[in-house]
Amino acid sequence: GGVGDAKSKQGGGQPGAAKATEGRKRSYMYNRPGWKLKEGAVLPIDLPSGTPVDGPRNVLLDMGANCGNSYYKMMEPHPWLKRNVTDAFLFEWNPMIIKHHLHRLASLDSRVTVVPHPVFGEDMSNFSMFMDSRGDPETDEEWTSVFPFPCSKKVWKLNSPSPASTYNKNYSRAGTEFPGLTAVGFLPWFRRQKFPESAEIVVKVDVEGAECTVLDTWMDAGMTCRVSQYFVEWHARFDTASAETGKPPCQIGTKARLIREVRGCRKKGFKTTYQKWE
């Protein structure tokens, strides 16, 4: 399920492939004008200095981290987060994004741990993800030219990679398949971390259609009130089964349930909040 496998499946050595690649590169640059960064450019966030101070852990779980743009956005001076983050776990499956952005971010920012897996409701092997058919560059050289590090805070702007990969092969823009992946279930992964009860947990869910299984499994286990802040982007367009069955997209029911349970948490004395992520 690596990048090389996907590249060979797309016929990278076929006549005309270089021309097609150049066309994709031009389209990316056209959509992201004016973004020029020299090698070694500083991150668009404040880095921690020295060793972390003793005190409560404030943990950000960023599911669907892309190139780190949502992390940059959350860490800027803005009332997204109630408290400063001490630990950030960035979930992302795309090997090119991990290689060119997230590993570099983690090497510079001691708060960051990269979780190189797609997220689902349960742990799964032989999992497939499908790249957005509009694609991203396939070679290291093209990637560093089109998407220099660090990326923009805004998705689809400047040098930010395309975000819309999905596990749903029936989605209209499902492109190259990346098979053989290991998906981590959010609930079992969280339990394995054994975070102290005193830790404040912030969850951002932007997983291109998998938010129903991720959040329903979490809520089924009675874990709603364990999170201090929820940020969720909903992707009803990825629920292609709803069009076939005539039923509403799962996102409608899961969103309503989450809002209802968050209200229940507040009535119990928790300070849990929900906010739409976009």
Long-range contacts (C-beta under 8 A, 24 or more apart in sequence): 1-128, 1-178, 1-179, 1-180, 1-181, 2-95, 3-95, 3-96, 3-138, 5-178, 6-131, 6-138, 6-176, 6-177, 6-178, 7-138, 9-176, 9-177, 10-138, 10-176, 12-138, 21-137, 21-138, 21-139, 21-142, 24-135, 24-137, 25-137, 25-142, 25-145, 25-146, 28-137, 28-146, 28-147, 29-146, 31-156, 32-146, 32-152, 32-157, 32-158, 32-159, 32-160, 34-158, 35-148, 35-152, 35-158, 35-159, 37-148, 37-149, 37-150, 37-159, 39-148, 41-148, 41-149, 41-150, 43-72, 43-105, 43-108, 43-109, 43-150, 44-72, 44-76, 44-150, 44-153, 45-71, 45-72, 45-75, 45-76, 45-109, 46-75, 47-108, 47-109, 47-110, 48-109, 48-110, 48-111, 52-86, 52-110, 55-86, 56-86, 56-198, 56-199, 56-200, 57-86, 57-87, 57-195, 57-196, 57-198, 57-199, 57-200, 58-83, 58-84, 58-85, 58-86, 58-87, 58-199, 58-200, 58-202, 59-85, 59-86, 59-87, 59-88, 59-89, 59-195, 59-199, 59-200, 59-201, 59-202, 60-85, 60-87, 60-88, 60-89, 60-202, 60-204, 61-89, 61-91, 61-186, 61-190, 61-201, 61-202, 61-203, 61-204, 62-88, 62-89, 62-90, 62-91, 62-204, 63-91, 63-119, 63-186, 63-203, 63-204, 63-205, 63-206, 63-207, 63-214, 64-91, 64-92, 64-119, 64-163, 64-204, 64-205, 64-206, 64-207, 64-208, 64-233, 65-90, 65-91, 65-92, 65-102, 65-114, 66-92, 66-94, 66-97, 66-151, 66-155, 66-160, 66-161, 66-163, 66-206, 67-97, 67-100, 67-101, 67-102, 67-147, 67-150, 67-151, 67-160, 67-161, 68-101, 68-102, 68-105, 68-150, 68-151, 69-151, 69-152, 69-153, 69-154, 69-155, 69-160, 70-204, 70-206, 70-277, 71-105, 71-112, 72-150, 72-153, 73-153, 73-154, 74-204, 76-153, 80-231, 81-202, 81-229, 82-200, 82-202, 82-228, 82-229, 82-271, 83-200, 85-111, 85-202, 86-111, 87-111, 87-113, 88-112, 88-113, 89-113, 89-114, 89-115, 90-114, 90-115, 91-115, 91-117, 91-118, 91-119, 91-184, 92-116, 93-117, 93-118, 93-129, 93-165, 93-178, 93-181, 94-131, 94-136, 94-161, 94-165, 96-136, 96-137, 96-138, 96-143, 96-161, 97-161, 99-140, 100-140, 100-143, 100-144, 100-147, 100-149, 101-147, 101-149, 101-150, 101-151, 101-161, 104-149, 104-150, 105-149, 105-150, 115-184, 115-189, 117-181, 117-182, 117-183, 117-184, 118-167, 118-181, 118-183, 118-184, 118-207, 118-210, 119-183, 119-184, 119-185, 119-186, 119-189, 119-207, 119-210, 119-214, 120-167, 120-183, 120-184, 120-185, 120-186, 120-210, 120-213, 120-214, 121-185, 121-186, 121-187, 121-210, 121-213, 121-214, 121-216, 121-217, 122-183, 122-185, 122-187, 122-188, 122-213, 122-217, 123-182, 123-183, 123-184, 123-185, 123-188, 123-189, 124-182, 124-183, 124-185, 125-182, 125-183, 126-179, 126-180, 126-181, 127-167, 127-180, 127-181, 127-182, 127-183, 128-167, 128-169, 128-177, 128-178, 128-179, 128-180, 128-181, 129-165, 129-166, 129-167, 129-177, 129-178, 129-181, 130-165, 130-166, 130-167, 130-168, 130-169, 130-171, 130-174, 130-175, 130-176, 130-177, 130-178, 131-165, 131-175, 131-176, 131-177, 131-178, 132-162, 132-163, 132-164, 132-165, 132-166, 132-173, 132-174, 132-175, 133-173, 133-174, 133-175, 133-176, 134-162, 134-164, 134-173, 134-175, 135-162, 135-175, 135-176, 136-161, 136-162, 163-206, 163-208, 164-208, 165-208, 166-208, 166-209, 166-238, 167-208, 167-209, 167-210, 168-209, 168-238, 168-239, 168-240, 170-240, 170-241, 171-209, 171-237, 171-238, 171-240, 185-217, 186-214, 186-217, 186-218, 187-217, 187-218, 187-221, 187-223, 190-223, 200-228, 201-226, 201-227, 201-228, 202-227, 202-228, 202-229, 202-231, 203-227, 203-229, 203-230, 203-231, 204-231, 204-232, 204-277, 205-230, 205-231, 205-232, 205-233, 205-277, 206-232, 206-233, 206-277, 208-235, 208-238, 209-235, 209-238, 209-239, 211-235, 211-251, 211-254, 212-239, 212-250, 212-251, 212-254, 215-254, 215-258, 216-250, 216-254, 216-257, 219-257, 219-258, 219-261, 224-258, 224-261, 224-262, 224-264, 224-265, 224-272, 225-261, 225-264, 225-265, 225-268, 225-270, 225-272, 227-272, 228-271, 228-272, 228-273, 229-272, 229-273, 229-274, 229-275, 230-258, 230-262, 230-272, 230-273, 230-274, 230-275, 231-275, 231-276, 231-277, 232-258, 232-274, 232-276, 232-277, 233-276, 233-277, 233-278, 234-276
